[in-house]
């Protein structure tokens, strides 16, 4: 059974397949070749197109296009899951997070206000508020971009900039406010910021 809270204010294309025990709230649009697994809840004003979404997901008011999402994920509110994401299981992708062309493993947390694009994330990674991947096109000029690769159990502090090509190895930590341009080895702390300077009577 599918529970559509308000059928008059919900649009679901006839190409969409939805599993059992799903709940869909009003003002949601689901179209294209979308497949949604069992026990998934989609809250109001979400937009989903051409995506495969697994079981037991909770989606709070978010935008998902041409992406694959596994099981037991929590998404949103106001997440922007753009094209070509392949997302695993048990992830938390929170408010105002934007994702594009990523491969994301399991158990990761990107709680809020981050952009992650053209990246490969393994498992159990935490990306702090305001952190971003900074990508550039590969020299071939065919539109492919350099990758940021983050391995298991890495921790990225708030407002960090990760400049591709870049690899952050297992258990690595990036200090808040850092701009990282060089690979970080296992178990290491990377800090790339100057010390605070105070100039008295400046104004």
Buried (B, 14 or more C-beta within 10 A) or exposed (E): EEEBBEEEEBEBEEEBEBBEBBBBBBBBBBBEEBBBBBBBBBBBBBBBBBBBBBBBBBBBBBBBBBBBBBBBBBBBBBBBBBBBBBBBBBBBBBBBBBBBBBBBBBBBBBBBBBBBBBBBBBBBBBBBBBBBBBBEEBEEEEEEBBBBBBBBBBBBBBBBBBBBBBBBBBBBBBBBBBBBBEBBEEEBEBEBEEEEEEEEEEE
